[in-house]
Protein backbone atom coordinates (compact mmCIF):
# COMPACT_ATOMS: atom_id res chain seq x y z
CA UNK A 1 0.00 0.00 0.00
CA UNK A 2 1.43 3.37 -1.03
CA UNK A 3 1.86 5.79 1.86
CA UNK A 4 1.05 9.48 1.68
CA UNK A 5 4.76 10.28 1.81
CA UNK A 6 5.53 7.92 -1.05
CA UNK A 7 2.73 9.42 -3.10
CA UNK A 8 3.96 12.93 -2.37
CA UNK A 9 7.46 11.93 -3.45
CA UNK A 10 9.63 13.77 -0.94
CA UNK A 11 9.86 14.82 2.72
CA UNK A 12 8.35 18.17 3.57
CA UNK A 13 10.92 20.96 3.77
CA UNK A 14 11.02 22.56 7.24
CA UNK A 15 12.53 25.78 8.56
CA UNK A 16 13.39 26.15 12.23
CA UNK A 17 12.83 29.50 13.97
CA UNK A 18 14.80 29.50 17.22
CA UNK A 19 16.29 26.32 18.67
CA UNK A 20 19.98 26.79 17.93
CA UNK A 21 22.61 24.08 18.48
CA UNK A 22 22.82 24.74 22.24
CA UNK A 23 19.05 24.56 22.76
CA UNK A 24 17.67 21.30 24.19
CA UNK A 25 14.19 22.07 22.86
CA UNK A 26 15.68 22.81 19.46
CA UNK A 27 17.42 19.44 19.49
CA UNK A 28 14.10 17.84 20.50
CA UNK A 29 12.18 19.49 17.65
CA UNK A 30 14.76 18.79 14.97
CA UNK A 31 15.09 15.15 15.93
CA UNK A 32 11.33 14.66 16.19
CA UNK A 33 10.68 16.36 12.86
CA UNK A 34 13.02 14.00 11.02
CA UNK A 35 12.27 10.89 13.14
CA UNK A 36 9.86 9.31 10.66
CA UNK A 37 11.29 10.86 7.52
CA UNK A 38 8.29 13.17 7.08
CA UNK A 39 10.28 16.41 7.33
CA UNK A 40 13.77 17.53 6.39
CA UNK A 41 15.18 20.60 8.13
CA UNK A 42 16.63 22.77 5.36
CA UNK A 43 16.49 26.38 6.59
CA UNK A 44 16.02 28.56 9.62
CA UNK A 45 16.62 31.56 11.85
CA UNK A 46 18.61 30.41 14.87
CA UNK A 47 19.30 33.61 16.81
CA UNK A 48 17.89 37.12 17.16
CA UNK A 49 21.33 38.34 16.08
CA UNK A 50 21.64 37.94 12.26
CA UNK A 51 25.34 37.10 12.27
CA UNK A 52 24.94 34.55 15.06
CA UNK A 53 21.93 33.06 13.29
CA UNK A 54 23.94 32.42 10.14
CA UNK A 55 26.83 30.96 12.12
CA UNK A 56 24.54 28.67 14.12
CA UNK A 57 22.90 27.52 10.90
CA UNK A 58 26.31 26.55 9.57
CA UNK A 59 26.97 24.58 12.77
CA UNK A 60 23.73 22.66 12.18
CA UNK A 61 24.65 21.85 8.58
CA UNK A 62 22.21 24.30 7.00
CA UNK A 63 23.27 25.66 3.59
CA UNK A 64 24.69 29.18 3.91
CA UNK A 65 22.00 30.73 1.71
CA UNK A 66 19.23 29.26 3.87
CA UNK A 67 20.51 30.32 7.30
CA UNK A 68 18.69 33.64 7.58
CA UNK A 69 19.13 36.72 9.72
CA UNK A 70 15.46 37.18 10.67
CA UNK A 71 11.97 35.83 10.03
CA UNK A 72 11.05 38.43 7.40
CA UNK A 73 14.17 37.54 5.40
CA UNK A 74 13.37 33.82 5.66
CA UNK A 75 9.78 34.25 4.46
CA UNK A 76 10.70 36.50 1.54
CA UNK A 77 13.63 34.40 0.35
CA UNK A 78 11.85 31.06 0.69
CA UNK A 79 8.78 32.28 -1.20
CA UNK A 80 11.05 33.25 -4.10
CA UNK A 81 12.78 29.85 -4.33
CA UNK A 82 11.88 27.08 -6.74
CA UNK A 83 12.15 24.64 -3.79
CA UNK A 84 10.64 26.62 -0.90
CA UNK A 85 9.97 25.33 2.57
CA UNK A 86 6.58 23.81 3.30
CA UNK A 87 6.40 24.71 6.99
CA UNK A 88 8.13 26.44 9.88
CA UNK A 89 8.67 25.17 13.42
CA UNK A 90 8.77 27.93 16.04
CA UNK A 91 10.57 27.57 19.39
CA UNK A 92 11.51 31.15 20.24
CA UNK A 93 10.76 33.14 23.46
CA UNK A 94 7.05 33.31 24.27
CA UNK A 95 6.54 36.92 23.26
CA UNK A 96 7.69 36.23 19.68
CA UNK A 97 5.44 33.25 18.88
CA UNK A 98 2.62 35.40 17.55
CA UNK A 99 4.70 37.58 15.22
CA UNK A 100 6.66 34.62 13.81
CA UNK A 101 3.49 32.55 13.32
CA UNK A 102 1.63 35.42 11.64
CA UNK A 103 4.54 36.10 9.29
CA UNK A 104 4.78 32.43 8.29
CA UNK A 105 1.04 32.07 7.75
CA UNK A 106 0.91 35.26 5.66
CA UNK A 107 3.76 33.88 3.54
CA UNK A 108 1.73 30.73 2.85
CA UNK A 109 3.60 28.33 5.14
CA UNK A 110 2.17 25.84 7.62
CA UNK A 111 3.22 26.17 11.26
CA UNK A 112 4.32 23.90 14.09
CA UNK A 113 4.60 26.12 17.18
CA UNK A 114 5.82 25.59 20.70
CA UNK A 115 3.54 26.56 23.55
CA UNK A 116 2.11 28.99 24.56
CA UNK A 117 0.87 29.81 21.09
CA UNK A 118 0.62 33.53 21.97
CA UNK A 119 0.70 35.91 24.93
CA UNK A 120 -2.96 36.97 24.72
CA UNK A 121 -6.30 35.50 23.72
CA UNK A 122 -6.77 38.20 21.08
CA UNK A 123 -3.52 37.18 19.39
CA UNK A 124 -4.51 33.51 19.38
CA UNK A 125 -7.90 34.37 17.88
CA UNK A 126 -6.16 36.38 15.17
CA UNK A 127 -3.93 33.41 14.29
CA UNK A 128 -7.00 31.18 14.11
CA UNK A 129 -8.54 33.55 11.57
CA UNK A 130 -5.34 33.51 9.49
CA UNK A 131 -5.17 29.71 9.59
CA UNK A 132 -8.76 29.41 8.42
CA UNK A 133 -8.40 32.05 5.71
CA UNK A 134 -5.27 30.42 4.29
CA UNK A 135 -6.38 26.80 4.75
CA UNK A 136 -3.19 26.19 6.68
CA UNK A 137 -2.10 23.51 9.14
CA UNK A 138 -1.19 24.82 12.61
CA UNK A 139 0.10 22.29 15.15
CA UNK A 140 0.95 23.16 18.77
CA UNK A 141 3.50 20.86 20.39
CA UNK A 142 1.55 19.68 23.45
CA UNK A 143 3.43 16.41 23.31
CA UNK A 144 1.90 14.92 26.47
CA UNK A 145 -1.29 14.42 24.46
CA UNK A 146 0.65 12.40 21.86
CA UNK A 147 1.59 9.44 24.05
CA UNK A 148 -0.24 6.24 23.17
CA UNK A 149 -1.69 5.96 26.67
CA UNK A 150 -3.04 9.51 26.88
CA UNK A 151 -4.64 8.91 23.48
CA UNK A 152 -6.07 5.69 24.99
CA UNK A 153 -7.51 7.70 27.89
CA UNK A 154 -9.33 9.98 25.45
CA UNK A 155 -10.62 6.99 23.46
CA UNK A 156 -11.95 5.29 26.61
CA UNK A 157 -13.75 8.49 27.59
CA UNK A 158 -15.19 8.87 24.10
CA UNK A 159 -16.45 5.28 23.85
CA UNK A 160 -18.12 5.43 27.26
CA UNK A 161 -16.06 2.69 28.91
CA UNK A 162 -15.66 4.69 32.15
CA UNK A 163 -19.18 6.06 31.85
CA UNK A 164 -20.37 9.63 32.14
CA UNK A 165 -17.46 11.84 33.12
CA UNK A 166 -17.60 13.19 36.67
CA UNK A 167 -14.13 14.42 37.65
CA UNK A 168 -10.80 15.25 36.00
CA UNK A 169 -7.67 15.89 38.07
CA UNK A 170 -4.44 17.14 36.54
CA UNK A 171 -1.20 18.35 38.06
CA UNK A 172 2.24 19.33 36.81
CA UNK A 173 4.89 19.90 39.47
CA UNK A 174 8.46 21.15 38.93
CA UNK A 175 11.31 22.54 41.05
CA UNK A 176 13.14 24.69 38.49
CA UNK A 177 12.06 27.92 40.22
CA UNK A 178 12.20 26.59 43.80
CA UNK A 179 15.15 28.90 44.52
CA UNK A 180 15.41 32.63 43.90
CA UNK A 181 17.14 32.46 40.52
CA UNK A 182 16.43 36.17 40.14
CA UNK A 183 19.19 36.90 42.66
CA UNK A 184 21.89 34.97 40.79
CA UNK A 185 23.60 35.26 37.41
CA UNK A 186 21.17 35.17 34.48
CA UNK A 187 21.67 33.86 30.98
CA UNK A 188 19.60 35.02 27.99
CA UNK A 189 16.94 32.39 28.63
CA UNK A 190 16.45 33.33 32.28
CA UNK A 191 16.28 37.01 31.38
CA UNK A 192 13.19 36.59 29.23
CA UNK A 193 11.60 33.89 31.39
CA UNK A 194 11.80 36.07 34.51
CA UNK A 195 10.50 39.15 32.68
CA UNK A 196 6.69 39.22 33.16
CA UNK A 197 6.35 41.32 30.00
CA UNK A 198 7.93 38.56 27.91
CA UNK A 199 7.04 35.24 29.56
CA UNK A 200 3.28 35.73 29.42
CA UNK A 201 0.31 36.59 31.62
CA UNK A 202 1.43 34.00 34.18
CA UNK A 203 4.85 32.38 33.79
CA UNK A 204 3.89 28.99 35.20
CA UNK A 205 0.87 28.83 32.88
CA UNK A 206 2.98 29.65 29.83
CA UNK A 207 5.70 27.20 30.82
CA UNK A 208 3.83 24.13 32.04
CA UNK A 209 0.26 25.07 32.98
CA UNK A 210 -0.86 25.19 29.35
CA UNK A 211 0.36 21.60 28.95
CA UNK A 212 -1.67 20.47 31.96
CA UNK A 213 -4.79 22.32 30.83
CA UNK A 214 -4.55 20.91 27.31
CA UNK A 215 -3.98 17.37 28.60
CA UNK A 216 -7.04 17.59 30.87
CA UNK A 217 -9.27 18.94 28.09
CA UNK A 218 -7.86 16.42 25.61
CA UNK A 219 -8.53 13.41 27.84
CA UNK A 220 -11.95 14.72 28.89
CA UNK A 221 -12.84 15.49 25.26
CA UNK A 222 -14.33 18.76 26.54
CA UNK A 223 -13.30 22.37 27.08
CA UNK A 224 -13.38 24.19 30.41
CA UNK A 225 -16.33 26.57 30.75
CA UNK A 226 -15.58 28.19 34.14
CA UNK A 227 -12.73 28.41 36.64
CA UNK A 228 -12.21 29.45 40.23
CA UNK A 229 -8.48 30.03 40.48
CA UNK A 230 -5.60 31.14 42.68
CA UNK A 231 -2.45 32.43 40.95
CA UNK A 232 0.54 33.45 43.03
CA UNK A 233 4.29 33.59 43.48
CA UNK A 234 5.26 31.03 46.12
CA UNK A 235 8.64 32.71 46.64
CA UNK A 236 8.47 36.07 48.44
CA UNK A 237 9.48 39.02 46.27
CA UNK A 238 9.11 37.16 42.99
CA UNK A 239 7.50 39.21 40.18
CA UNK A 240 6.37 36.30 38.01
CA UNK A 241 3.64 33.80 38.87
CA UNK A 242 5.09 30.38 39.71
CA UNK A 243 1.94 28.66 41.03
CA UNK A 244 -1.67 28.24 39.90
CA UNK A 245 -4.45 26.08 41.23
CA UNK A 246 -8.02 26.04 40.00
CA UNK A 247 -11.34 24.32 40.33
CA UNK A 248 -12.77 23.71 36.87
CA UNK A 249 -16.20 23.20 35.39
CA UNK A 250 -16.18 21.47 32.01
CA UNK A 251 -18.66 22.11 29.24
CA UNK A 252 -19.69 18.45 29.57
CA UNK A 253 -20.81 18.98 33.17
CA UNK A 254 -17.78 17.30 34.74
CA UNK A 255 -15.80 18.98 37.49
CA UNK A 256 -12.02 19.20 37.73
CA UNK A 257 -9.01 20.26 39.77
CA UNK A 258 -5.82 21.78 38.38
CA UNK A 259 -2.49 22.38 40.14
CA UNK A 260 0.76 23.54 38.55
CA UNK A 261 3.93 25.00 39.99
CA UNK A 262 7.60 25.37 39.13
CA UNK A 263 8.55 26.26 42.71
CA UNK A 264 8.11 22.91 44.49
CA UNK A 265 11.46 21.96 46.02
CA UNK A 266 12.27 18.38 45.11
CA UNK A 267 9.74 18.22 42.27
CA UNK A 268 10.89 16.57 39.06
CA UNK A 269 8.66 17.26 36.05
CA UNK A 270 5.88 15.32 37.73
CA UNK A 271 2.77 15.16 35.52
CA UNK A 272 -0.30 13.20 36.57
CA UNK A 273 -3.77 12.79 35.10
CA UNK A 274 -6.80 11.09 36.64
CA UNK A 275 -10.15 10.80 34.89
CA UNK A 276 -13.23 9.52 36.75
CA UNK A 277 -16.49 8.45 35.16
CA UNK A 278 -19.55 6.91 36.82
CA UNK A 279 -18.29 3.40 35.95
CA UNK A 280 -14.54 3.65 36.57
CA UNK A 281 -11.36 5.69 36.35
CA UNK A 282 -8.07 6.10 34.49
CA UNK A 283 -4.74 7.03 36.11
CA UNK A 284 -1.68 8.09 34.03
CA UNK A 285 1.63 9.63 35.03
CA UNK A 286 4.57 10.79 32.97
CA UNK A 287 7.11 8.73 34.92
CA UNK A 288 5.54 5.58 33.46
CA UNK A 289 4.22 7.04 30.22
CA UNK A 290 3.83 3.67 28.49
CA UNK A 291 1.27 2.43 31.02
CA UNK A 292 -2.15 3.50 32.27
CA UNK A 293 -4.28 2.10 35.10
CA UNK A 294 -7.92 1.34 34.30
CA UNK A 295 -9.99 0.71 37.44
CA UNK A 296 -13.64 -0.17 36.88
CA UNK A 297 -15.98 -0.10 39.85
CA UNK A 298 -16.10 -3.56 41.47
CA UNK A 299 -13.49 -5.07 39.13
CA UNK A 300 -9.76 -5.81 39.46
CA UNK A 301 -7.47 -3.00 38.35
CA UNK A 302 -6.04 -3.45 34.86
CA UNK A 303 -2.76 -2.02 33.61
CA UNK A 304 -2.92 -1.22 29.90
CA UNK A 305 0.39 -1.01 28.06
CA UNK A 306 1.54 0.77 24.94
CA UNK A 307 1.63 -1.91 22.25
CA UNK A 308 -1.04 -4.18 23.73
CA UNK A 309 -2.49 -6.10 20.81
CA UNK A 310 -6.12 -5.26 21.60
CA UNK A 311 -5.50 -1.53 21.11
CA UNK A 312 -6.75 0.15 17.96
CA UNK A 313 -4.39 0.39 14.96
CA UNK A 314 -4.23 4.17 15.46
CA UNK A 315 -2.95 3.76 19.01
CA UNK A 316 -0.51 0.98 18.13
CA UNK A 317 0.91 3.17 15.36
CA UNK A 318 1.96 5.73 17.97
CA UNK A 319 4.66 3.34 19.20
CA UNK A 320 7.84 2.47 17.36
CA UNK A 321 9.40 -0.28 19.49
CA UNK A 322 7.93 -3.48 20.99
CA UNK A 323 6.20 -3.00 24.34
CA UNK A 324 8.52 -3.23 27.29
CA UNK A 325 11.09 -1.04 25.52
CA UNK A 326 10.62 2.47 26.92
CA UNK A 327 9.65 5.32 24.66
CA UNK A 328 9.52 8.93 25.75
CA UNK A 329 9.12 12.58 24.97
CA UNK A 330 10.98 12.61 21.66
CA UNK A 331 8.68 9.93 20.27
CA UNK A 332 5.65 11.89 21.45
CA UNK A 333 6.96 15.00 19.70
CA UNK A 334 7.59 12.87 16.61
CA UNK A 335 3.96 11.70 16.66
CA UNK A 336 2.84 15.33 16.43
CA UNK A 337 5.23 16.09 13.58
CA UNK A 338 4.10 12.99 11.70
CA UNK A 339 0.42 13.83 12.12
CA UNK A 340 0.93 17.45 11.05
CA UNK A 341 2.94 16.28 8.03
CA UNK A 342 0.26 13.80 7.00
CA UNK A 343 -2.35 16.56 7.20
CA UNK A 344 -0.20 18.92 5.11
CA UNK A 345 0.48 16.25 2.48
CA UNK A 346 -3.18 15.15 2.33
CA UNK A 347 -4.25 18.74 1.73
CA UNK A 348 -1.56 19.27 -0.90
CA UNK A 349 -2.61 16.09 -2.73
CA UNK A 350 -6.28 17.06 -2.61
CA UNK A 351 -7.14 14.13 -0.35
CA UNK A 352 -9.43 14.14 2.71
CA UNK A 353 -7.81 15.99 5.59
CA UNK A 354 -6.45 14.11 8.58
CA UNK A 355 -8.67 13.68 11.62
CA UNK A 356 -5.72 12.81 13.88
CA UNK A 357 -6.15 14.64 17.20
CA UNK A 358 -2.93 16.64 17.16
CA UNK A 359 -3.28 20.00 18.99
CA UNK A 360 -4.52 22.71 16.62
CA UNK A 361 -4.79 26.48 16.77
CA UNK A 362 -8.31 26.15 18.22
CA UNK A 363 -6.73 24.39 21.21
CA UNK A 364 -4.35 27.31 21.56
CA UNK A 365 -7.25 29.74 21.57
CA UNK A 366 -8.93 27.82 24.39
CA UNK A 367 -5.66 27.69 26.35
CA UNK A 368 -5.25 31.47 26.21
CA UNK A 369 -8.89 31.94 27.25
CA UNK A 370 -8.28 29.55 30.17
CA UNK A 371 -5.18 31.45 31.29
CA UNK A 372 -6.92 34.82 31.10
CA UNK A 373 -9.87 33.44 33.07
CA UNK A 374 -7.57 32.05 35.79
CA UNK A 375 -5.79 35.39 36.17
CA UNK A 376 -9.10 37.26 36.28
CA UNK A 377 -10.58 34.82 38.80
CA UNK A 378 -7.57 35.07 41.08
CA UNK A 379 -7.71 38.86 41.04
CA UNK A 380 -11.35 38.57 42.21
CA UNK A 381 -10.56 36.30 45.18
CA UNK A 382 -11.29 33.12 43.27
CA UNK A 383 -14.67 34.14 41.93
CA UNK A 384 -16.04 31.77 39.30
CA UNK A 385 -15.07 33.21 35.92
CA UNK A 386 -16.23 32.14 32.48
CA UNK A 387 -13.66 30.86 29.97
CA UNK A 388 -14.57 32.89 26.89
CA UNK A 389 -13.34 30.56 24.13
C-alpha positions in Angstrom: 0.0 0.0 0.0 1.4 3.4 -1.0 1.9 5.8 1.9 1.0 9.5 1.7 4.8 10.3 1.8 5.5 7.9 -1.1 2.7 9.4 -3.1 4.0 12.9 -2.4 7.5 11.9 -3.4 9.6 13.8 -0.9 9.9 14.8 2.7 8.4 18.2 3.6 10.9 21.0 3.8 11.0 22.6 7.2 12.5 25.8 8.6 13.4 26.2 12.2 12.8 29.5 14.0 14.8 29.5 17.2 16.3 26.3 18.7 20.0 26.8 17.9 22.6 24.1 18.5 22.8 24.7 22.2 19.0 24.6 22.8 17.7 21.3 24.2 14.2 22.1 22.9 15.7 22.8 19.5 17.4 19.4 19.5 14.1 17.8 20.5 12.2 19.5 17.6 14.8 18.8 15.0 15.1 15.2 15.9 11.3 14.7 16.2 10.7 16.4 12.9 13.0 14.0 11.0 12.3 10.9 13.1 9.9 9.3 10.7 11.3 10.9 7.5 8.3 13.2 7.1 10.3 16.4 7.3 13.8 17.5 6.4 15.2 20.6 8.1 16.6 22.8 5.4 16.5 26.4 6.6 16.0 28.6 9.6 16.6 31.6 11.9 18.6 30.4 14.9 19.3 33.6 16.8 17.9 37.1 17.2 21.3 38.3 16.1 21.6 37.9 12.3 25.3 37.1 12.3 24.9 34.6 15.1 21.9 33.1 13.3 23.9 32.4 10.1 26.8 31.0 12.1 24.5 28.7 14.1 22.9 27.5 10.9 26.3 26.6 9.6 27.0 24.6 12.8 23.7 22.7 12.2 24.6 21.8 8.6 22.2 24.3 7.0 23.3 25.7 3.6 24.7 29.2 3.9 22.0 30.7 1.7 19.2 29.3 3.9 20.5 30.3 7.3 18.7 33.6 7.6 19.1 36.7 9.7 15.5 37.2 10.7 12.0 35.8 10.0 11.1 38.4 7.4 14.2 37.5 5.4 13.4 33.8 5.7 9.8 34.2 4.5 10.7 36.5 1.5 13.6 34.4 0.4 11.8 31.1 0.7 8.8 32.3 -1.2 11.1 33.2 -4.1 12.8 29.9 -4.3 11.9 27.1 -6.7 12.2 24.6 -3.8 10.6 26.6 -0.9 10.0 25.3 2.6 6.6 23.8 3.3 6.4 24.7 7.0 8.1 26.4 9.9 8.7 25.2 13.4 8.8 27.9 16.0 10.6 27.6 19.4 11.5 31.2 20.2 10.8 33.1 23.5 7.1 33.3 24.3 6.5 36.9 23.3 7.7 36.2 19.7 5.4 33.2 18.9 2.6 35.4 17.6 4.7 37.6 15.2 6.7 34.6 13.8 3.5 32.6 13.3 1.6 35.4 11.6 4.5 36.1 9.3 4.8 32.4 8.3 1.0 32.1 7.7 0.9 35.3 5.7 3.8 33.9 3.5 1.7 30.7 2.8 3.6 28.3 5.1 2.2 25.8 7.6 3.2 26.2 11.3 4.3 23.9 14.1 4.6 26.1 17.2 5.8 25.6 20.7 3.5 26.6 23.5 2.1 29.0 24.6 0.9 29.8 21.1 0.6 33.5 22.0 0.7 35.9 24.9 -3.0 37.0 24.7 -6.3 35.5 23.7 -6.8 38.2 21.1 -3.5 37.2 19.4 -4.5 33.5 19.4 -7.9 34.4 17.9 -6.2 36.4 15.2 -3.9 33.4 14.3 -7.0 31.2 14.1 -8.5 33.6 11.6 -5.3 33.5 9.5 -5.2 29.7 9.6 -8.8 29.4 8.4 -8.4 32.0 5.7 -5.3 30.4 4.3 -6.4 26.8 4.8 -3.2 26.2 6.7 -2.1 23.5 9.1 -1.2 24.8 12.6 0.1 22.3 15.1 0.9 23.2 18.8 3.5 20.9 20.4 1.5 19.7 23.4 3.4 16.4 23.3 1.9 14.9 26.5 -1.3 14.4 24.5 0.6 12.4 21.9 1.6 9.4 24.0 -0.2 6.2 23.2 -1.7 6.0 26.7 -3.0 9.5 26.9 -4.6 8.9 23.5 -6.1 5.7 25.0 -7.5 7.7 27.9 -9.3 10.0 25.4 -10.6 7.0 23.5 -11.9 5.3 26.6 -13.8 8.5 27.6 -15.2 8.9 24.1 -16.5 5.3 23.8 -18.1 5.4 27.3 -16.1 2.7 28.9 -15.7 4.7 32.1 -19.2 6.1 31.8 -20.4 9.6 32.1 -17.5 11.8 33.1 -17.6 13.2 36.7 -14.1 14.4 37.6 -10.8 15.3 36.0 -7.7 15.9 38.1 -4.4 17.1 36.5 -1.2 18.3 38.1 2.2 19.3 36.8 4.9 19.9 39.5 8.5 21.1 38.9 11.3 22.5 41.0 13.1 24.7 38.5 12.1 27.9 40.2 12.2 26.6 43.8 15.2 28.9 44.5 15.4 32.6 43.9 17.1 32.5 40.5 16.4 36.2 40.1 19.2 36.9 42.7 21.9 35.0 40.8 23.6 35.3 37.4 21.2 35.2 34.5 21.7 33.9 31.0 19.6 35.0 28.0 16.9 32.4 28.6 16.5 33.3 32.3 16.3 37.0 31.4 13.2 36.6 29.2 11.6 33.9 31.4 11.8 36.1 34.5 10.5 39.2 32.7 6.7 39.2 33.2 6.4 41.3 30.0 7.9 38.6 27.9 7.0 35.2 29.6 3.3 35.7 29.4 0.3 36.6 31.6 1.4 34.0 34.2 4.9 32.4 33.8 3.9 29.0 35.2 0.9 28.8 32.9 3.0 29.7 29.8 5.7 27.2 30.8 3.8 24.1 32.0 0.3 25.1 33.0 -0.9 25.2 29.4 0.4 21.6 28.9 -1.7 20.5 32.0 -4.8 22.3 30.8 -4.6 20.9 27.3 -4.0 17.4 28.6 -7.0 17.6 30.9 -9.3 18.9 28.1 -7.9 16.4 25.6 -8.5 13.4 27.8 -12.0 14.7 28.9 -12.8 15.5 25.3 -14.3 18.8 26.5 -13.3 22.4 27.1 -13.4 24.2 30.4 -16.3 26.6 30.7 -15.6 28.2 34.1 -12.7 28.4 36.6 -12.2 29.4 40.2 -8.5 30.0 40.5 -5.6 31.1 42.7 -2.5 32.4 41.0 0.5 33.4 43.0 4.3 33.6 43.5 5.3 31.0 46.1 8.6 32.7 46.6 8.5 36.1 48.4 9.5 39.0 46.3 9.1 37.2 43.0 7.5 39.2 40.2 6.4 36.3 38.0 3.6 33.8 38.9 5.1 30.4 39.7 1.9 28.7 41.0 -1.7 28.2 39.9 -4.4 26.1 41.2 -8.0 26.0 40.0 -11.3 24.3 40.3 -12.8 23.7 36.9 -16.2 23.2 35.4 -16.2 21.5 32.0 -18.7 22.1 29.2 -19.7 18.4 29.6 -20.8 19.0 33.2 -17.8 17.3 34.7 -15.8 19.0 37.5 -12.0 19.2 37.7 -9.0 20.3 39.8 -5.8 21.8 38.4 -2.5 22.4 40.1 0.8 23.5 38.5 3.9 25.0 40.0 7.6 25.4 39.1 8.5 26.3 42.7 8.1 22.9 44.5 11.5 22.0 46.0 12.3 18.4 45.1 9.7 18.2 42.3 10.9 16.6 39.1 8.7 17.3 36.1 5.9 15.3 37.7 2.8 15.2 35.5 -0.3 13.2 36.6 -3.8 12.8 35.1 -6.8 11.1 36.6 -10.2 10.8 34.9 -13.2 9.5 36.8 -16.5 8.5 35.2 -19.5 6.9 36.8 -18.3 3.4 36.0 -14.5 3.6 36.6 -11.4 5.7 36.4 -8.1 6.1 34.5 -4.7 7.0 36.1 -1.7 8.1 34.0 1.6 9.6 35.0 4.6 10.8 33.0 7.1 8.7 34.9 5.5 5.6 33.5 4.2 7.0 30.2 3.8 3.7 28.5 1.3 2.4 31.0 -2.1 3.5 32.3 -4.3 2.1 35.1 -7.9 1.3 34.3 -10.0 0.7 37.4 -13.6 -0.2 36.9 -16.0 -0.1 39.8 -16.1 -3.6 41.5 -13.5 -5.1 39.1 -9.8 -5.8 39.5 -7.5 -3.0 38.4 -6.0 -3.4 34.9 -2.8 -2.0 33.6 -2.9 -1.2 29.9 0.4 -1.0 28.1 1.5 0.8 24.9 1.6 -1.9 22.3 -1.0 -4.2 23.7 -2.5 -6.1 20.8 -6.1 -5.3 21.6 -5.5 -1.5 21.1 -6.7 0.1 18.0 -4.4 0.4 15.0 -4.2 4.2 15.5 -2.9 3.8 19.0 -0.5 1.0 18.1 0.9 3.2 15.4 2.0 5.7 18.0 4.7 3.3 19.2 7.8 2.5 17.4 9.4 -0.3 19.5 7.9 -3.5 21.0 6.2 -3.0 24.3 8.5 -3.2 27.3 11.1 -1.0 25.5 10.6 2.5 26.9 9.6 5.3 24.7 9.5 8.9 25.8 9.1 12.6 25.0 11.0 12.6 21.7 8.7 9.9 20.3 5.6 11.9 21.5 7.0 15.0 19.7 7.6 12.9 16.6 4.0 11.7 16.7 2.8 15.3 16.4 5.2 16.1 13.6 4.1 13.0 11.7 0.4 13.8 12.1 0.9 17.4 11.1 2.9 16.3 8.0 0.3 13.8 7.0 -2.3 16.6 7.2 -0.2 18.9 5.1 0.5 16.3 2.5 -3.2 15.1 2.3 -4.3 18.7 1.7 -1.6 19.3 -0.9 -2.6 16.1 -2.7 -6.3 17.1 -2.6 -7.1 14.1 -0.3 -9.4 14.1 2.7 -7.8 16.0 5.6 -6.4 14.1 8.6 -8.7 13.7 11.6 -5.7 12.8 13.9 -6.2 14.6 17.2 -2.9 16.6 17.2 -3.3 20.0 19.0 -4.5 22.7 16.6 -4.8 26.5 16.8 -8.3 26.1 18.2 -6.7 24.4 21.2 -4.3 27.3 21.6 -7.3 29.7 21.6 -8.9 27.8 24.4 -5.7 27.7 26.3 -5.3 31.5 26.2 -8.9 31.9 27.2 -8.3 29.5 30.2 -5.2 31.4 31.3 -6.9 34.8 31.1 -9.9 33.4 33.1 -7.6 32.0 35.8 -5.8 35.4 36.2 -9.1 37.3 36.3 -10.6 34.8 38.8 -7.6 35.1 41.1 -7.7 38.9 41.0 -11.3 38.6 42.2 -10.6 36.3 45.2 -11.3 33.1 43.3 -14.7 34.1 41.9 -16.0 31.8 39.3 -15.1 33.2 35.9 -16.2 32.1 32.5 -13.7 30.9 30.0 -14.6 32.9 26.9 -13.3 30.6 24.1 
